[in-house]
Amino acid sequence: MCYRRSLLNKHILYLTFDNKVDNILPFQREVSLTTFCEGVLFVVSPGFEQEKEEFCRILREQLSGNPLLTVGEAIIHNPVYLRNMADDIAPCSLYTVTSINWATARLRDDELTLVKVL
């Protein structure tokens, strides 16, 4: 999961009823109302929606330019992501890149699949 400038492995994101970040804790067990998200989840401001095409273009460039860069690392350094980082004050949106090869933490077959979760 990418939140602000951090890349968090196996964490649970807790949201308030009005979609604000409440807490992020290491995963220990599923709790009620847990929704599992496949891929690399990232938390952004709602304005990200207008820039998601540019985000995808830059993400592809980042990954093709550096064969050692993981998808999560590329996300937290992507200028579109940085402009649209969520905070714990305003409502957020959730997206995930689902096409991950977990052996390399890179795109599977160079396919970028971006899904809006919330």
N, C-alpha and C positions, 0 to 999 in steps of 0.2 A: 504494500500500500504506500502511496506517495501522499504525504500531508506536509504542507509548507515545503521546507527544504530537506525533509527527512524521507528516507526510504525504509519502511518498517516491514519486517518479515513476520507473517502469521500473527496479525493483530486484529482486534475487534474494534470497529468504529461504532460509537454510540451517538445517536442523533436525538435531538429533542423533537417534540411533535411538530415544531415549525421548521424542521430541517436545518437546525444549527448544530455544529459539532459540540457534543457534550463531553465526551471523553474518548480516549484511545488507550486500550490496554492489551497486553500480550494475550494471545489466545490460550486458554486453559481448557475450556469445554464449551460446548454450545449452550446458549441460554435461550429463554423464550424469545420468540420473534427474531431469531438469528436468521439472516439471509446470507447464504454463501455466494460469493462472486468469483467466478473463474477468471484467471488472468491477473493483470496488475491493475488494481483499483487506484484511482486518484481523485482527490477532493478539490473542487474548483468553485469559483463564484459562478452564478448563473450566466454572466456575460461571456463565459467560455463558448457557449453555443454559437455565437456569431463568428468565432475565430477557429472553430474546430478543423476546418479544411486546411488552414494555414498550419495549425498544430500538426496535423498528419503529414503535410509536406515536409516540414522541418524535421519531424521525427524520422521520416525515411532518410533524409539527407544525413542526419546525425549518425544513424546506424550504418548506412552505406559508407560513410567516411571513416568509421572507426570499428573494425571487426571485433574489438574487445569490449565495446560498450554494451551494457545490458539495456533492456527496454526501460527498466525502472530508473537507471542512472540517466538515460537520455531524457526521460520525462522531467525529472527534477532540474535539468539544465535547459529545458526547452523554453525559449523566451515567451512563447504564448502561455505556457503553464505558469511561468513566473509572474506574468502580468495579471493572471487570473487566479492566483492562489487564494484559497478560502481562509477565513479566519473563524474564530469562535463567537463572533458578534453577529454576522449576517447569515442568512440562509445559504446553503451550499447546494451544489449539484455533484453527482457522482458519475464517473465514467470508468470504463475498464477496457484495456486492450486484451482481448481474449485469445489471440492467436500466438501463444507463447510456447516455445520449445523449452521445457523446464531443464533440460540437460545443459543448455547454453544460456538460458535466460534472455534469449533473443527471439525475434519473430520466427514463427514456424513457416518454412517455405517462402520467406520474404513477404508474407501476406500480412497486411495491417488491418485488423478488424477492431473498430472502435464502437463500443456499445454504451449508450446512455442508460444508467441504472436508475437514477433519480434526478 
